[in-house]
Amino acid sequence: MTTPSSQPHTASTGASTPFDSLPSPLEAVDDLRAAARWMIAAAGAVGAVLISGGPLVAIGKVHGLGHALIAGAALVVALAGVSLAIWQTSRVLVPPITTPARLQQHSLEKLREMIDADPADFFGVAAASVSDLLRHRAIAVNLQRAIAAEKDPQRRAVLQGHLQRAQVNVARTDPYVRWLLAIGHVWQINAALRRAQWSSLIAVVLVAAGAVAFFTVTGQQGTTYVPVLSPQISATPSVQHS
């Protein structure tokens, strides 16, 4: 199972879920990615200013290898901050692959804890936890493999009966699984946006530090004016002889 569909499907039995009257969580994806695009545009504008003509002209005022290295390092730090912000924010635009196995990973641990704290609000009587909800499909898959490997007709018939009951459980819980996949999908995008926001904050610090260091060095390397002393004219009157 890959990225969940935009709307949950009801089970084949026609039973409704608590989410049928609610909008899909996937509707929030466009808003999250729109915010990410604005963040990328802002970071790109800062980067354009850093590589514009102003800093390049200021570099011409730097004299000496030491000051040139400091100015270059400061500019690199500022550009690194911009690159960090763009890199982390662009990850929000990459759609994550959300599967039932992904729901069991550490990145979605807080989501599982929130649901498991009060599963009745999410699953009703269908399951007592996230793991309980997801186990039915795994049971059905294992039974299908056992039936394919079983040679005894009687045991195959017994396993077929177990498989039918497992398929009923899968059909009953599938709408909840699909809705959980949608929530997990949005949860991952939201987590990526939060990381991008923290990265942007770090980028602001790096850009500010680099810009201050750069313009401090270039400001100290302005043109030095050397006073020129004009020759003094003697005030003693000359005597002109006829």
Solvent accessible surface area in square Angstrom, and as a share of the most:
residue,aa,sasa,rsa
1,M,96,0.43
2,T,97,0.57
3,T,64,0.37
4,P,13,0.08
5,S,50,0.32
6,S,70,0.45
7,Q,99,0.44
8,P,30,0.19
9,H,100,0.45
10,T,70,0.41
11,A,10,0.07
12,S,107,0.69
13,T,102,0.59
14,G,59,0.56
15,A,59,0.45
16,S,86,0.56
17,T,15,0.08
18,P,70,0.44
19,F,18,0.07
20,D,70,0.36
21,S,106,0.69
22,L,97,0.48
23,P,89,0.56
24,S,6,0.04
25,P,30,0.19
26,L,29,0.14
27,E,106,0.47
28,A,42,0.32
29,V,13,0.08
30,D,104,0.54
31,D,103,0.54
32,L,31,0.15
33,R,41,0.15
34,A,40,0.31
35,A,43,0.33
36,A,0,0.00
37,R,136,0.50
38,W,192,0.67
39,M,44,0.20
40,I,43,0.22
41,A,61,0.47
42,A,61,0.47
43,A,12,0.09
44,G,31,0.30
45,A,58,0.45
46,V,62,0.36
47,G,9,0.09
48,A,57,0.44
49,V,99,0.57
50,L,15,0.07
51,I,107,0.54
52,S,47,0.30
53,G,43,0.42
54,G,47,0.45
55,P,10,0.06
56,L,108,0.54
57,V,105,0.60
58,A,13,0.10
59,I,73,0.37
60,G,59,0.57
61,K,101,0.43
62,V,21,0.12
63,H,118,0.53
64,G,51,0.49
65,L,136,0.68
66,G,44,0.42
67,H,71,0.32
68,A,46,0.35
69,L,116,0.58
70,I,92,0.46
71,A,4,0.03
72,G,34,0.32
73,A,56,0.44
74,A,7,0.05
75,L,28,0.14
76,V,98,0.56
77,V,57,0.33
78,A,1,0.00
79,L,54,0.27
80,A,50,0.39
81,G,0,0.00
82,V,12,0.07
83,S,65,0.42
84,L,48,0.24
85,A,7,0.05
86,I,59,0.30
87,W,149,0.52
88,Q,25,0.11
89,T,1,0.00
90,S,39,0.25
91,R,113,0.41
92,V,1,0.01
93,L,59,0.29
94,V,99,0.57
95,P,81,0.51
96,P,26,0.16
97,I,111,0.56
98,T,0,0.00
99,T,34,0.20
100,P,30,0.19
101,A,71,0.55
102,R,71,0.26
103,L,2,0.01
104,Q,80,0.36
105,Q,90,0.40
106,H,150,0.67
107,S,67,0.44
108,L,1,0.00
109,E,58,0.26
110,K,147,0.62
111,L,2,0.01
112,R,44,0.16
113,E,99,0.45
114,M,92,0.41
115,I,0,0.00
116,D,61,0.32
117,A,87,0.67
118,D,67,0.35
119,P,29,0.18
120,A,63,0.49
121,D,97,0.50
122,F,43,0.18
123,F,4,0.02
124,G,29,0.28
125,V,157,0.90
126,A,11,0.09
127,A,10,0.08
128,A,71,0.55
129,S,29,0.19
130,V,2,0.01
131,S,63,0.41
132,D,33,0.17
133,L,1,0.01
134,L,20,0.10
135,R,115,0.42
136,H,10,0.04
137,R,89,0.33
138,A,54,0.42
139,I,68,0.34
140,A,10,0.07
141,V,57,0.33
142,N,86,0.44
143,L,27,0.13
144,Q,90,0.40
145,R,165,0.60
146,A,41,0.32
147,I,12,0.06
148,A,80,0.62
149,A,75,0.58
150,E,33,0.15
151,K,173,0.73
152,D,56,0.29
153,P,99,0.62
154,Q,143,0.63
155,R,151,0.55
156,R,85,0.31
157,A,66,0.51
158,V,90,0.52
159,L,33,0.16
160,Q,71,0.31
161,G,25,0.24
162,H,78,0.35
163,L,16,0.08
164,Q,116,0.51
165,R,141,0.51
166,A,6,0.05
167,Q,85,0.38
168,V,91,0.53
169,N,46,0.23
170,V,21,0.12
171,A,26,0.20
172,R,93,0.34
173,T,2,0.01
174,D,27,0.14
175,P,4,0.02
176,Y,24,0.09
177,V,8,0.04
178,R,73,0.27
179,W,14,0.05
180,L,4,0.02
181,L,0,0.00
182,A,4,0.03
183,I,33,0.17
184,G,0,0.00
185,H,8,0.04
186,V,22,0.13
187,W,62,0.22
188,Q,17,0.08
189,I,3,0.02
190,N,54,0.28
191,A,17,0.13
192,A,11,0.09
193,L,12,0.06
194,R,106,0.39
195,R,120,0.44
196,A,0,0.00
197,Q,94,0.42
198,W,170,0.60
199,S,12,0.08
200,S,27,0.18
201,L,99,0.49
202,I,92,0.47
203,A,6,0.05
204,V,96,0.55
205,V,92,0.53
206,L,56,0.28
207,V,24,0.14
208,A,51,0.39
209,A,56,0.44
210,G,2,0.02
211,A,25,0.19
212,V,101,0.58
213,A,38,0.30
214,F,4,0.02
215,F,103,0.43
216,T,68,0.40
217,V,12,0.07
218,T,4,0.02
219,G,60,0.57
220,Q,125,0.56
221,Q,25,0.11
222,G,37,0.36
223,T,109,0.63
224,T,116,0.67
225,Y,186,0.71
226,V,116,0.67
227,P,112,0.71
228,V,139,0.80
229,L,164,0.81
230,S,93,0.60
231,P,123,0.77
232,Q,182,0.81
233,I,165,0.84
234,S,86,0.56
235,A,104,0.81
236,T,109,0.64
237,P,114,0.72
238,S,108,0.70
239,V,118,0.68
240,Q,173,0.77
241,H,157,0.70
242,S,164,1.06
